[in-house]
């Protein structure tokens, strides 16, 4: 992506050499809408009756009977201490925190999530769980106590890091309100406790004001899980199963809360989906996923504007500045020209090509020169294959001096408060994005560069940038299909950024039906991968040329948006374009996307998004009115 270099001043036409299908140069987690905890009785009404009887019996000091049958049950309550806990940190992905006296959950500048394990093996196999309550001791205050989620995969306090952590599973409970230092917080986690065995929980916070809790290594303040359950009494009056060994208390609890909480459903808003049968998109499984921020509105468009030449007349005119600040949540800028845009209050990224040395000047923006470029065996320079003729040499990203100059330039530019982050163009983990006769020579081996070494040098370079500016935002413009989704270098690249731009978005005419490399579904799965690794996307529909394509692009954005993702387009996206088509706010998402009547659908508090992807048959449906969508069409239905 090089809009500013290729766009003519005063024109809104942006040149691109990308052919159809080519993509040249950039928590939170969802649950199935009808997800429910396992039911251990035929109905919650029956459970409420059972529990009230149990409480009455406890008050009387003895067992109780259900109905007229001679079936007797005993109630129990045991408090278990955490047996293992740790934190995983995206900024220190190789570090294990298992022996720390605190665990942490944080959203910025790096994602931290905590893991807890409780050994419940002493609960009898035939026990019926009636209530489970977790208690945590706050050691560092936060405006958000966090959420507790199921854990999908194995882990160990002694060895788990960000790189090998399991996935975050369905939401179990939200600890509402602030977390205040030196106090206890608690939550009902009944839906996350199955019975005998281990009960594992993720602790997640979507606040930049992280929260700390005491760990199991903190004497007297360990995390605890109090579990209430019922067991059947046999004819001799003894309980079935082996008797539990108490950790703190093992006496009946006549004032137990089950009767007061007959329906401990984890997320009521997730049950409002209008369609009873759904099929969510298959999710990739690299660890660890970041949660979708619970406090954000996935149905609100976050528009990122590219401040190319046609924007100059607006950015330098004070009368347009309030409109710019209200419309654009983010802006891509080009220093030093953009240094004077001090009025802008949104999230500002400055542009830098990741490995270009410009042919016309012989230098890069960061001060690298032709001494830093790759050459073939004959000494001829190698290029980035863009433009005609090529305008950029390909730098040697494994060169320590090139890296040092680039990192120093990034840090110096980010010292300007106008810029919140850096946008790195041409983040291409494939040697096909370097061209010269015979291929580039690797200065470290003296041989032709291998693709594996190119990927390794590139990722190490990107991680060096990430570590140099840990509190700033980073965006990568990358070619989404070039690298296998399970390639460890791709995983590391995504973890080294905050945003991945997909420059062609979903309006891309090269996307196909089916499940192949260039399919619509495959691209959506790439978005899922990015989200699962804690990063976000910039969905840039560069090819949009009509209202119909705009509507299709926006409907796709609403299918994927996690509330932090950006949408970008050149189509009717300037400050003087009215009406403003990108101000829609459908509120919070009610669940993930799913298939419905041959379409893809996602529901929000204020409406729904529908998409018929490439190759789809024409579908006629009724959703607040009759609708017909052909292939590559989408719509947004707003609920009155």
Buried (B, 14 or more C-beta within 10 A) or exposed (E): BBBBBBBEEEEBEBEBEBEEBBBBBBBBBBBBBBBEBEEBBEEEEEBBBBBBBBBEBBEEEEBBEBEEEEEBBBBBBBBBEBBBBBBBBBBBBEEBBBEBEBBBBBBBBBBBBBBBBBBBEBBBEBBBBBBBBBBBBBBBBBEBBBBBBBBBBEBEBEEBBBBBBBBBBBBBBBBEEBBEEEEBBBBBBBBBBBBBEBBBBBBBBBBEBBBBBBBBBBEEBBBBBBBBBBBBBEEEEEBBBEEBEBBEEBEBBBEBBBBEBBEBEBBEEBBEBEBEEBEBBEBBBBBBBBBBBBEBBBBBBBBBBBBBBBBBBBBEEEEBBEBBBEBBBBBBBBBEBBBEBEEBEBBBBBBBBBBBBBBEEEEBBBEBBBEBBBBBBEEEBBBBBBBEEBBBBBBBBBBEEBBBBBBEBBBEBBEBEBBBBBBBBBBBBBBEBBBBEEBBBBEEEEEBBEEEBBBBBBBBBBBBBBEBBEEBBBBBBBBBBBBEBEBEBBBBBBBBBBBBBBBBBBBBEBBBEEEEEBBBBBBBBBBBBBBBBBBBBBBBBBBBEEEBBBBBBBBBBBBBBBBBBBBBBBBBBBBEEEEBBBEBEBBBBBBBBBBBEEBBBBBBBBBBBBBBBBEBEEBEBEBEEEBEBEBBBBBBBEEE
